[in-house]
Amino acid sequence: MPRRESQRKYLMISAVAERFEIHPQTLRLYEREGLIAPRRSKGNTRLYDDETLSRLETILTLTRDLGVNLAGVEVILNMREQMEGMQIEVDRLLAFVKQEILDRRTGVDRRYALVQVGRGPLARANLDNQETSDQDTRSRRGSRSSSRPGSSRR
């Protein structure tokens, strides 16, 4: 569970530079290149949280240990973020499929579930006949407007 903003631990640029044995100017360069995005205090001081430090550690591993240039680091980090997003989508799809299998085994048909419409009371929805229902609603609205005094259909 993510910590609340007031409970997060932040380090200033000098402490981060010392911890990772890099020059503060290198941290500023990484920020200019868009590789890291430290938060800012009200006085505009850079504040590095654990997430930013973890990302910085990855950047330094790629550049120092693997010899990747900054353009390559950017590509790798972007691909990593995309893969994480895709993993979330796959997990959601897997959960949906598992639920669908469970529903079929137990005989649950969610197409006829109760759903809340706007702020009104609950109503029964039939997803199979949604198109027919929409046509019925339009035709009822049309018949109401023609029954009003002084209205004409032209």
VOZA-503424 format. One record per residue: residue number from 0; x, y, z of N, C-alpha, C in turn. Coordinates in nm, 4 decimals. Layout:
residues N
{site NUM {X Y Z} {X Y Z} {X Y Z}} ...
END
This chain:
residues 154
{site 0 {0.0847 -0.1186 0.0000} {0.0000 0.0000 0.0000} {0.0888 0.1242 0.0000}} {site 1 {0.0665 0.2193 -0.0934} {0.1512 0.3365 -0.0995} {0.1361 0.4236 0.0239}} {site 2 {0.2476 0.4804 0.0636} {0.2430 0.5691 0.1797} {0.1781 0.7009 0.1423}} {site 3 {0.1213 0.7661 0.2446} {0.0658 0.8976 0.2208} {0.1796 0.9961 0.1971}} {site 4 {0.1495 1.1057 0.1305} {0.2498 1.2049 0.0927} {0.3298 1.2527 0.2132}} {site 5 {0.2660 1.2755 0.3261} {0.3350 1.3283 0.4433} {0.4248 1.2239 0.5099}} {site 6 {0.4035 1.0947 0.4837} {0.4815 0.9901 0.5471} {0.5994 0.9450 0.4619}} {site 7 {0.6107 0.9910 0.3395} {0.7204 0.9509 0.2522} {0.8506 1.0140 0.2983}} {site 8 {0.9588 0.9392 0.2756} {1.0911 0.9887 0.3090} {1.1541 1.0448 0.1819}} {site 9 {1.2030 1.1659 0.1895} {1.2650 1.2321 0.0760} {1.4098 1.2649 0.1079}} {site 10 {1.4949 1.2574 0.0054} {1.6343 1.2973 0.0183} {1.6598 1.4141 -0.0751}} {site 11 {1.7496 1.5024 -0.0320} {1.7875 1.6150 -0.1170} {1.8984 1.5704 -0.2123}} {site 12 {1.9245 1.6518 -0.3124} {2.0168 1.6159 -0.4194} {2.1561 1.5821 -0.3666}} {site 13 {2.2039 1.6550 -0.2660} {2.3389 1.6306 -0.2138} {2.3487 1.4925 -0.1487}} {site 14 {2.2447 1.4530 -0.0759} {2.2445 1.3221 -0.0107} {2.2381 1.2094 -0.1145}} {site 15 {2.1608 1.2300 -0.2204} {2.1489 1.1289 -0.3256} {2.2813 1.1174 -0.4001}} {site 16 {2.3424 1.2299 -0.4317} {2.4699 1.2295 -0.5033} {2.5766 1.1562 -0.4220}} {site 17 {2.5792 1.1819 -0.2941} {2.6761 1.1150 -0.2067} {2.6477 0.9655 -0.1954}} {site 18 {2.5235 0.9317 -0.1803} {2.4844 0.7906 -0.1648} {2.5227 0.7076 -0.2875}} {site 19 {2.5029 0.7619 -0.4080} {2.5287 0.6875 -0.5313} {2.6641 0.7220 -0.5938}} {site 20 {2.7405 0.8067 -0.5248} {2.8732 0.8464 -0.5708} {2.8714 0.9038 -0.7130}} {site 21 {2.7810 0.9991 -0.7329} {2.7741 1.0700 -0.8603} {2.7688 1.2194 -0.8318}} {site 22 {2.8002 1.2982 -0.9302} {2.7984 1.4435 -0.9144} {2.6539 1.4923 -0.9208}} {site 23 {2.6180 1.5926 -0.8418} {2.4811 1.6479 -0.8487} {2.4428 1.6932 -0.9894}} {site 24 {2.5411 1.7376 -1.0674} {2.5138 1.7808 -1.2043} {2.4634 1.6638 -1.2897}} {site 25 {2.5098 1.5426 -1.2586} {2.4633 1.4238 -1.3305} {2.3153 1.4005 -1.3018}} {site 26 {2.2758 1.4207 -1.1777} {2.1335 1.4073 -1.1422} {2.0498 1.5115 -1.2155}} {site 27 {2.1020 1.6326 -1.2252} {2.0303 1.7378 -1.2980} {2.0187 1.7026 -1.4465}} {site 28 {2.1251 1.6436 -1.5020} {2.1230 1.6007 -1.6421} {2.0162 1.4931 -1.6633}} {site 29 {2.0113 1.3947 -1.5735} {1.9101 1.2884 -1.5845} {1.7698 1.3467 -1.5779}} {site 30 {1.7536 1.4494 -1.4962} {1.6222 1.5147 -1.4871} {1.5918 1.5906 -1.6168}} {site 31 {1.6904 1.6638 -1.6696} {1.6720 1.7366 -1.7958} {1.6374 1.6426 -1.9099}} {site 32 {1.6986 1.5246 -1.9097} {1.6736 1.4256 -2.0147} {1.5409 1.3527 -1.9946}} {site 33 {1.4751 1.3752 -1.8825} {1.3458 1.3126 -1.8558} {1.3557 1.1704 -1.8017}} {site 34 {1.4746 1.1302 -1.7574} {1.4917 0.9948 -1.7046} {1.4408 0.9821 -1.5618}} {site 35 {1.4532 1.0886 -1.4850} {1.3988 1.0914 -1.3495} {1.3203 1.2210 -1.3327}} {site 36 {1.2271 1.2192 -1.2387} {1.1451 1.3379 -1.2134} {1.1262 1.3540 -1.0624}} {site 37 {1.2274 1.4099 -0.9956} {1.2118 1.4284 -0.8505} {1.1041 1.5325 -0.8211}} {site 38 {1.0434 1.5184 -0.7068} {0.9446 1.6179 -0.6638} {1.0188 1.7458 -0.6276}} {site 39 {0.9414 1.8509 -0.6095} {0.9998 1.9785 -0.5689} {0.9324 2.0271 -0.4418}} {site 40 {1.0131 2.0890 -0.3557} {0.9587 2.1491 -0.2343} {0.9002 2.2853 -0.2706}} {site 41 {0.8419 2.3528 -0.1731} {0.7882 2.4865 -0.1984} {0.9001 2.5826 -0.2370}} {site 42 {1.0206 2.5569 -0.1861} {1.1365 2.6388 -0.2199} {1.2068 2.5921 -0.3458}} {site 43 {1.1465 2.4987 -0.4203} {1.1967 2.4456 -0.5474} {1.3188 2.3545 -0.5313}} {site 44 {1.3393 2.2998 -0.4122} {1.4477 2.2045 -0.3892} {1.4052 2.0689 -0.4414}} {site 45 {1.4967 2.0000 -0.5095} {1.4677 1.8651 -0.5594} {1.4578 1.7686 -0.4422}} {site 46 {1.3516 1.6875 -0.4428} {1.3296 1.5876 -0.3376} {1.3136 1.4511 -0.4033}} {site 47 {1.3976 1.3568 -0.3629} {1.4001 1.2232 -0.4223} {1.3357 1.1241 -0.3273}} {site 48 {1.2297 1.0559 -0.3730} {1.1638 0.9534 -0.2919} {1.2181 0.8161 -0.3301}} {site 49 {1.1700 0.7118 -0.2633} {1.2195 0.5757 -0.2861} {1.1992 0.5301 -0.4302}} {site 50 {1.0868 0.5660 -0.4892} {1.0579 0.5263 -0.6274} {1.1586 0.5888 -0.7243}} {site 51 {1.1887 0.7168 -0.7051} {1.2863 0.7854 -0.7898} {1.4257 0.7276 -0.7685}} {site 52 {1.4591 0.6936 -0.6437} {1.5896 0.6347 -0.6143} {1.6035 0.4976 -0.6796}} {site 53 {1.4970 0.4209 -0.6802} {1.4989 0.2901 -0.7449} {1.5210 0.3057 -0.8953}} {site 54 {1.4533 0.4020 -0.9545} {1.4694 0.4288 -1.0983} {1.6126 0.4755 -1.1265}} {site 55 {1.6666 0.5600 -1.0386} {1.8039 0.6069 -1.0538} {1.9019 0.4896 -1.0461}} {site 56 {1.8774 0.3986 -0.9559} {1.9632 0.2811 -0.9415} {1.9627 0.1989 -1.0716}} {site 57 {1.8466 0.1843 -1.1323} {1.8365 0.1137 -1.2605} {1.9157 0.1870 -1.3681}} {site 58 {1.9033 0.3187 -1.3733} {1.9754 0.3995 -1.4717} {2.1262 0.3809 -1.4548}} {site 59 {2.1724 0.3870 -1.3298} {2.3152 0.3735 -1.3045} {2.3658 0.2334 -1.3376}} {site 60 {2.2846 0.1321 -1.3119} {2.3238 -0.0045 -1.3489} {2.3374 -0.0167 -1.4999}} {site 61 {2.2417 0.0386 -1.5713} {2.2463 0.0321 -1.7178} {2.3668 0.1072 -1.7739}} {site 62 {2.3948 0.2253 -1.7202} {2.5044 0.3060 -1.7751} {2.6410 0.2569 -1.7278}} {site 63 {2.6566 0.2312 -1.5992} {2.7868 0.1922 -1.5445} {2.8239 0.0484 -1.5769}} {site 64 {2.7334 -0.0433 -1.5451} {2.7652 -0.1859 -1.5550} {2.7471 -0.2421 -1.6953}} {site 65 {2.6477 -0.1904 -1.7689} {2.6172 -0.2478 -1.8996} {2.6605 -0.1589 -2.0156}} {site 66 {2.7055 -0.0367 -1.9861} {2.7563 0.0512 -2.0906} {2.6504 0.1089 -2.1828}} {site 67 {2.5267 0.1154 -2.1382} {2.4179 0.1688 -2.2207} {2.4227 0.3217 -2.2165}} {site 68 {2.4067 0.3863 -2.3318} {2.4042 0.5331 -2.3330} {2.2658 0.5822 -2.2889}} {site 69 {2.2514 0.7125 -2.2690} {2.1268 0.7675 -2.2132} {2.0074 0.7467 -2.3066}} {site 70 {2.0299 0.7508 -2.4370} {1.9196 0.7248 -2.5304} {1.8718 0.5806 -2.5145}} {site 71 {1.9648 0.4886 -2.4985} {1.9296 0.3486 -2.4772} {1.8580 0.3281 -2.3450}} {site 72 {1.9035 0.4005 -2.2425} {1.8386 0.3920 -2.1111} {1.6936 0.4365 -2.1225}} {site 73 {1.6707 0.5452 -2.1963} {1.5336 0.5953 -2.2135} {1.4450 0.4912 -2.2817}} {site 74 {1.4976 0.4284 -2.3864} {1.4215 0.3256 -2.4582} {1.3905 0.2085 -2.3657}} {site 75 {1.4906 0.1644 -2.2909} {1.4722 0.0504 -2.1999} {1.3682 0.0821 -2.0924}} {site 76 {1.3772 0.2009 -2.0335} {1.2811 0.2382 -1.9283} {1.1393 0.2499 -1.9842}} {site 77 {1.1265 0.3062 -2.1049} {0.9933 0.3166 -2.1666} {0.9360 0.1787 -2.1961}} {site 78 {1.0182 0.0895 -2.2479} {0.9718 -0.0465 -2.2753} {0.9323 -0.1175 -2.1462}} {site 79 {1.0082 -0.0944 -2.0421} {0.9777 -0.1557 -1.9118} {0.8412 -0.1077 -1.8600}} {site 80 {0.8149 0.0228 -1.8730} {0.6853 0.0775 -1.8298} {0.5719 0.0190 -1.9132}} {site 81 {0.5935 0.0058 -2.0433} {0.4910 -0.0534 -2.1295} {0.4647 -0.1981 -2.0909}} {site 82 {0.5695 -0.2715 -2.0609} {0.5535 -0.4114 -2.0211} {0.4770 -0.4226 -1.8894}} {site 83 {0.5036 -0.3325 -1.7962} {0.4301 -0.3328 -1.6698} {0.2825 -0.3045 -1.6938}} {site 84 {0.2528 -0.2096 -1.7824} {0.1135 -0.1794 -1.8173} {0.0456 -0.2974 -1.8838}} {site 85 {0.1179 -0.3645 -1.9735} {0.0620 -0.4813 -2.0409} {0.0390 -0.5949 -1.9416}} {site 86 {0.1268 -0.6091 -1.8431} {0.1097 -0.7128 -1.7419} {-0.0173 -0.6883 -1.6604}} {site 87 {-0.0451 -0.5635 -1.6310} {-0.1681 -0.5285 -1.5589} {-0.2899 -0.5667 -1.6431}} {site 88 {-0.2849 -0.5367 -1.7730} {-0.3964 -0.5714 -1.8619} {-0.4152 -0.7238 -1.8697}} {site 89 {-0.3045 -0.7973 -1.8794} {-0.3124 -0.9434 -1.8860} {-0.3709 -0.9977 -1.7561}} {site 90 {-0.3293 -0.9423 -1.6433} {-0.3835 -0.9864 -1.5147} {-0.5340 -0.9618 -1.5065}} {site 91 {-0.5790 -0.8464 -1.5556} {-0.7229 -0.8159 -1.5557} {-0.7988 -0.9134 -1.6452}} {site 92 {-0.7429 -0.9394 -1.7628} {-0.8063 -1.0325 -1.8556} {-0.8130 -1.1723 -1.7955}} {site 93 {-0.7060 -1.2148 -1.7328} {-0.7028 -1.3462 -1.6691} {-0.8075 -1.3554 -1.5580}} {site 94 {-0.8199 -1.2503 -1.4773} {-0.9210 -1.2491 -1.3722} {-1.0610 -1.2570 -1.4319}} {site 95 {-1.0838 -1.1855 -1.5434} {-1.2139 -1.1893 -1.6099} {-1.2449 -1.3296 -1.6607}} {site 96 {-1.1462 -1.3928 -1.7251} {-1.1665 -1.5277 -1.7788} {-1.1937 -1.6261 -1.6659}} {site 97 {-1.1189 -1.6149 -1.5575} {-1.1415 -1.7039 -1.4424} {-1.2825 -1.6862 -1.3871}} {site 98 {-1.3269 -1.5605 -1.3770} {-1.4618 -1.5328 -1.3263} {-1.5664 -1.5890 -1.4211}} {site 99 {-1.5423 -1.5750 -1.5513} {-1.6357 -1.6269 -1.6518} {-1.6462 -1.7796 -1.6427}} {site 100 {-1.5331 -1.8452 -1.6259} {-1.5328 -1.9920 -1.6115} {-1.6079 -2.0327 -1.4856}} {site 101 {-1.5813 -1.9622 -1.3761} {-1.6502 -1.9920 -1.2497} {-1.8006 -1.9699 -1.2646}} {site 102 {-1.8394 -1.8605 -1.3305} {-1.9817 -1.8313 -1.3510} {-2.0492 -1.9410 -1.4326}} {site 103 {-1.9820 -1.9869 -1.5361} {-2.0416 -2.0917 -1.6198} {-2.0545 -2.2231 -1.5438}} {site 104 {-1.9562 -2.2529 -1.4599} {-1.9630 -2.3761 -1.3809} {-2.0768 -2.3727 -1.2798}} {site 105 {-2.0996 -2.2542 -1.2220} {-2.2022 -2.2408 -1.1190} {-2.3375 -2.1983 -1.1750}} {site 106 {-2.3432 -2.1686 -1.3047} {-2.4696 -2.1327 -1.3678} {-2.5090 -1.9874 -1.3499}} {site 107 {-2.4162 -1.9001 -1.3141} {-2.4460 -1.7588 -1.2974} {-2.4443 -1.6911 -1.4336}} {site 108 {-2.5480 -1.6132 -1.4618} {-2.5551 -1.5393 -1.5875} {-2.5556 -1.3915 -1.5545}} {site 109 {-2.4418 -1.3262 -1.5723} {-2.4267 -1.1855 -1.5345} {-2.4886 -1.0901 -1.6365}} {site 110 {-2.5367 -1.1420 -1.7480} {-2.6016 -1.0539 -1.8457} {-2.7323 -0.9982 -1.7907}} {site 111 {-2.7892 -1.0636 -1.6930} {-2.9160 -1.0201 -1.6352} {-2.8962 -0.9696 -1.4928}} {site 112 {-2.7887 -0.8982 -1.4705} {-2.7580 -0.8468 -1.3375} {-2.8310 -0.7158 -1.3133}} {site 113 {-2.8514 -0.6837 -1.1869} {-2.9103 -0.5560 -1.1514} {-2.8023 -0.4493 -1.1629}} {site 114 {-2.8371 -0.3401 -1.2265} {-2.7432 -0.2305 -1.2424} {-2.8110 -0.1008 -1.2029}} {site 115 {-2.7324 -0.0049 -1.1531} {-2.7881 0.1237 -1.1158} {-2.7892 0.2141 -1.2381}} {site 116 {-2.9002 0.2780 -1.2639} {-2.9145 0.3670 -1.3777} {-2.9158 0.5084 -1.3228}} {site 117 {-2.8116 0.5852 -1.3563} {-2.8035 0.7223 -1.3071} {-2.8099 0.7252 -1.1563}} {site 118 {-2.8990 0.8085 -1.1045} {-2.9173 0.8176 -0.9608} {-3.0503 0.7572 -0.9174}} {site 119 {-3.1159 0.6938 -1.0109} {-3.2461 0.6370 -0.9821} {-3.2366 0.5005 -0.9173}} {site 120 {-3.3486 0.4314 -0.9114} {-3.3508 0.2990 -0.8496} {-3.2834 0.1949 -0.9379}} {site 121 {-3.2578 0.0788 -0.8828} {-3.1984 -0.0305 -0.9589} {-3.2968 -0.0807 -1.0635}} {site 122 {-3.2441 -0.1222 -1.1773} {-3.3277 -0.1735 -1.2846} {-3.2626 -0.2978 -1.3424}} {site 123 {-3.3412 -0.3849 -1.4009} {-3.2889 -0.5072 -1.4605} {-3.2413 -0.4769 -1.6027}} {site 124 {-3.1172 -0.5195 -1.6335} {-3.0599 -0.4962 -1.7661} {-3.0512 -0.6281 -1.8403}} {site 125 {-3.0887 -0.6261 -1.9671} {-3.0784 -0.7436 -2.0517} {-2.9853 -0.7066 -2.1664}} {site 126 {-2.8607 -0.7495 -2.1580} {-2.7603 -0.7087 -2.2564} {-2.7854 -0.7692 -2.3933}} {site 127 {-2.8483 -0.8878 -2.3995} {-2.8758 -0.9501 -2.5287} {-2.9749 -0.8680 -2.6093}} {site 128 {-3.0718 -0.8098 -2.5426} {-3.1772 -0.7359 -2.6111} {-3.1567 -0.5858 -2.6002}} {site 129 {-3.0322 -0.5398 -2.5817} {-3.0047 -0.3985 -2.5630} {-3.0459 -0.3172 -2.6845}} {site 130 {-3.0175 -0.3659 -2.8039} {-3.0517 -0.2934 -2.9257} {-3.2027 -0.2798 -2.9392}} {site 131 {-3.2758 -0.3891 -2.9131} {-3.4210 -0.3857 -2.9192} {-3.4760 -0.2896 -2.8155}} {site 132 {-3.4163 -0.2925 -2.6949} {-3.4602 -0.2051 -2.5878} {-3.4386 -0.0590 -2.6249}} {site 133 {-3.3236 -0.0285 -2.6875} {-3.2964 0.1089 -2.7298} {-3.3977 0.1553 -2.8332}} {site 134 {-3.4342 0.0678 -2.9250} {-3.5335 0.1034 -3.0264} {-3.6694 0.1260 -2.9618}} {site 135 {-3.7057 0.0410 -2.8637} {-3.8328 0.0584 -2.7931} {-3.8357 0.1930 -2.7213}} {site 136 {-3.7247 0.2294 -2.6575} {-3.7179 0.3551 -2.5840} {-3.7343 0.4730 -2.6782}} {site 137 {-3.6668 0.4678 -2.7942} {-3.6796 0.5768 -2.8907} {-3.8225 0.5882 -2.9427}} {site 138 {-3.8846 0.4738 -2.9676} {-4.0206 0.4793 -3.0204} {-4.1169 0.5326 -2.9147}} {site 139 {-4.0957 0.4986 -2.7879} {-4.1825 0.5521 -2.6813} {-4.1638 0.7019 -2.6685}} {site 140 {-4.0387 0.7483 -2.6778} {-4.0141 0.8922 -2.6690} {-4.0822 0.9641 -2.7847}} {site 141 {-4.0762 0.9058 -2.9023} {-4.1413 0.9650 -3.0193} {-4.2911 0.9723 -3.0019}} {site 142 {-4.3517 0.8672 -2.9426} {-4.4964 0.8670 -2.9251} {-4.5382 0.9662 -2.8175}} {site 143 {-4.4523 0.9894 -2.7159} {-4.4844 1.0875 -2.6125} {-4.4839 1.2280 -2.6697}} {site 144 {-4.3814 1.2578 -2.7539} {-4.3719 1.3946 -2.8060} {-4.4888 1.4259 -2.8991}} {site 145 {-4.5419 1.3256 -2.9678} {-4.6527 1.3523 -3.0593} {-4.7837 1.3658 -2.9848}} {site 146 {-4.7913 1.3170 -2.8609} {-4.9173 1.3251 -2.7887} {-4.9305 1.4543 -2.7086}} {site 147 {-4.8265 1.5377 -2.7091} {-4.8337 1.6636 -2.6369} {-4.9202 1.7613 -2.7127}} {site 148 {-4.9977 1.8430 -2.6409} {-5.0788 1.9421 -2.7097} {-4.9923 2.0431 -2.7833}} {site 149 {-5.0280 2.0723 -2.9042} {-4.9587 2.1721 -2.9824} {-4.8356 2.1195 -3.0520}} {site 150 {-4.8040 1.9909 -3.0336} {-4.6845 1.9396 -3.1033} {-4.7274 1.8702 -3.2306}} {site 151 {-4.6479 1.8862 -3.3310} {-4.6775 1.8201 -3.4573} {-4.5497 1.7553 -3.5080}} {site 152 {-4.5624 1.6436 -3.5787} {-4.4472 1.5720 -3.6304} {-4.4289 1.6089 -3.7770}} {site 153 {-4.3339 1.6923 -3.8060} {-4.3036 1.7300 -3.9440} {-4.1591 1.7274 -3.9656}} 
END
